[in-house]
């Protein structure tokens, strides 16, 4: 949510750890003996290896890491509440120690067997070891608690999380390839905390039409020597056709070129080539790819354009944003970090006068053309850098009644600082990084806004990532 990324958004993927080995359950007395707490509640090292120790996990944080609320606090990958874990320390600071679970003496009732056979190696998912309703519930509680602590948020503000069907939810992915050794081509995903490639036959979190392309793609690239010039292979499932994009660093051989065309014909998918300068060549076209959006609108992304990977959750997110912002005819609404118009078209349909601002010029042009094709001509499309104070002030020049923000992981600090002076009536902030959201929300609150509603958005199940949405009013 690595996968395709919106050019103006940072990567939404992170590495992960191996599933810990489970040990027998221990008694309460054994747990106390093993932990050896001092009178200051500090963890005592019980092993010969000074980089390993045992901790008892109290809760999950919003990223799904186990938390031992000792002094210092321990954040443990692969650990669940109530588990006594033998951990390897990966980073130690004065007040925080990070580590990963090596073995577990007393497994949680929420621990489950991962459904993916390469979960222990692949870096794509991090949270298949916990029952999914428990994962969402506990992470949702952790996120709410963090915002209550950092922002003074009232409990009544927090709404039910948005979620969709699982596990096969991803309609976009990037396959890594290693074709340096003839006869030993690997096609799959980066390993956890490594550049190694985990070879896969399929992927259970991808939608079926993408997952079933992986094995025949490997067979294809394994048969051609010039596959060593492929950097990666991107997959995108539209609502009318799927697309395979081959990123190559040198010209592909006529043999591989022809094989890709035949692949497109056999599997009824579009095939595009992307050279090292980022230019695309569509070599097999079934149909121009479209993605259904909300209110019956469609988006027409280029291969590297950002689209939300989880269709169900995206539709729920748009619906909630519209309900919270409550756009009215002739209201001036700023839709900033607008991308291809994921929210824009529905805002305009309700009669609002919308200014859509995006930082990638090509996406602005495609969004405008796509809107015109669907009869939406009331949007002012602008290409501006919303991290630049002068550009933000320029965009605010006309004044707005309401604002919708959907920034990258870096957040929207410059925008939030300016909105305190501009004083729109309400702001809906969609965030893919709760940490930068908390920073920006503090600026809005200091500028005279109150957080009226907020809630989690589970756009990327089985991963550390958690999105959220909030409504601010003056």
Buried (B, 14 or more C-beta within 10 A) or exposed (E): BBBBBBBBBEEBBBBBBBBBEBBEEBEEEBBEEBBEEEEEEEBEEEEEEEEBBBBBBBBBBBBBBBBBEBEBBBBBBBBBBBBBBBBBBBEEEEEEBBBBBBEBBBBBEBBBEBEBEBBBBBBBBBBBBBBBEBBBBBBBBBBBBBBBEBBEBEEEBBBEBBBBEBBBBBBBBBBBBBBEEEEEBBBBBBBBBEEBBBBBEBBBBBBEBBBBBBEEBBEBBBEBEBBBBBBBBBBBBBBEBBBBBBBBEEEBBEEBBEBBEEBBEEBEBBBBBBBEEEEBEBBBBBEEBBBEBBBEBBBBBBBBBBBBBBBBBBBBBBBBBBEBBEBEEEBBBBBBBBBBBBBBBBBBBBEBBBBBBBBBEBBBEBBBEBBEEBEBEEBBBBBBEBBEEEBBEEBBEEEBBBBBBBBBBEBBBBBBBBBBEBEBBBBBBBBBBBEBBBBBBBBBBEBEBEBBBBBBBBBBBBBBBBBBBBBBBE
